[in-house]
Amino acid sequence: MNIKTVNSMANLARLFGNELRIKILMYLLEKEEACVNEVVQGLNLKQSTVSNQLKILKMGKIIKMRKEGKKIFYSLADSHISVILNTLRDHVKEDE
């Protein structure tokens, strides 16, 4: 495995290493798609906090966005992200 691949994997792992981002990602996994206000209300967080985390996740290619009029909707980037989240959840539940 080359160093570029290893670095990319480490960067991806860091994105999943934040509790707030995991909450947002699990919300998007459950809802399939949501705008910022829905995430804010659903998780009881500040809009600036959610917007900042969504920006980080989008830059990391973990989520994608689409515009509908003035609203922007966010969803998981692809099925790989769903698999990672479900695997993490299943692994943790084994210890409960």
C-alpha positions as CSV (number, residue, x, y, z in Angstrom):
1,M,0.0,0.0,0.0
2,N,1.4,3.4,-0.9
3,I,1.8,6.4,1.4
4,K,-0.8,8.4,-0.4
5,T,-3.4,5.7,0.2
6,V,-2.4,5.4,3.9
7,N,-2.6,9.2,4.3
8,S,-6.0,9.3,2.7
9,M,-7.2,6.5,5.0
10,A,-5.9,8.3,8.1
11,N,-7.6,11.6,7.0
12,L,-10.9,9.8,6.5
13,A,-10.6,8.1,9.9
14,R,-10.0,11.5,11.5
15,L,-13.3,12.8,10.1
16,F,-15.1,9.9,11.8
17,G,-13.2,10.6,15.0
18,N,-15.4,13.5,16.2
19,E,-18.6,12.8,18.2
20,L,-20.5,15.8,16.8
21,R,-19.7,14.7,13.2
22,I,-20.8,11.2,14.0
23,K,-24.1,12.5,15.4
24,I,-24.7,14.5,12.2
25,L,-23.8,11.6,10.0
26,M,-26.1,9.2,11.9
27,Y,-28.9,11.8,11.5
28,L,-28.3,11.9,7.8
29,L,-28.1,8.1,7.6
30,E,-31.5,7.9,9.3
31,K,-33.2,10.7,7.4
32,E,-31.4,10.1,4.1
33,E,-31.4,13.8,3.4
34,A,-31.8,17.0,5.4
35,C,-31.2,20.7,5.3
36,V,-29.2,22.6,7.9
37,N,-32.3,23.7,9.8
38,E,-33.6,20.1,10.0
39,V,-30.2,18.9,11.5
40,V,-30.2,21.9,13.9
41,Q,-33.6,21.1,15.2
42,G,-33.2,17.3,15.1
43,L,-30.0,17.4,17.1
44,N,-30.7,20.5,19.2
45,L,-27.5,22.3,18.0
46,K,-26.5,25.8,17.0
47,Q,-26.8,26.5,13.3
48,S,-23.2,27.8,13.1
49,T,-22.0,24.6,14.7
50,V,-23.9,22.4,12.2
51,S,-22.9,24.5,9.2
52,N,-19.2,24.3,10.2
53,Q,-19.3,20.5,10.6
54,L,-21.2,20.0,7.4
55,K,-18.5,22.1,5.6
56,I,-15.8,19.8,7.0
57,L,-17.7,16.7,6.0
58,K,-18.3,18.0,2.5
59,M,-14.6,18.9,2.1
60,G,-13.8,15.4,3.2
61,K,-16.2,14.0,0.6
62,I,-18.2,12.2,3.3
63,I,-21.4,14.1,2.4
64,K,-22.8,15.7,-0.7
65,M,-25.2,18.5,-1.2
66,R,-27.9,19.5,-3.7
67,K,-29.8,22.8,-4.1
68,E,-33.5,23.1,-4.4
69,G,-34.4,26.8,-4.7
70,K,-32.7,28.5,-1.8
71,K,-32.4,25.4,0.3
72,I,-29.4,23.1,0.4
73,F,-30.0,19.5,1.2
74,Y,-27.2,17.2,2.6
75,S,-26.9,13.5,2.3
76,L,-24.2,10.8,2.7
77,A,-21.8,10.9,-0.2
78,D,-22.2,7.2,-1.1
79,S,-23.0,3.7,0.1
80,H,-19.4,3.3,1.5
81,I,-20.2,5.9,4.2
82,S,-23.4,4.1,5.1
83,V,-21.4,0.8,5.4
84,I,-18.8,2.5,7.6
85,L,-21.4,4.0,9.9
86,N,-23.4,0.8,10.2
87,T,-20.3,-1.2,10.9
88,L,-19.2,1.2,13.6
89,R,-22.6,1.1,15.2
90,D,-22.8,-2.7,15.0
91,H,-19.3,-3.1,16.5
92,V,-20.2,-0.8,19.4
93,K,-23.5,-2.6,20.1
94,E,-21.7,-5.9,20.4
95,D,-20.1,-4.6,23.6
96,E,-23.3,-3.4,25.1
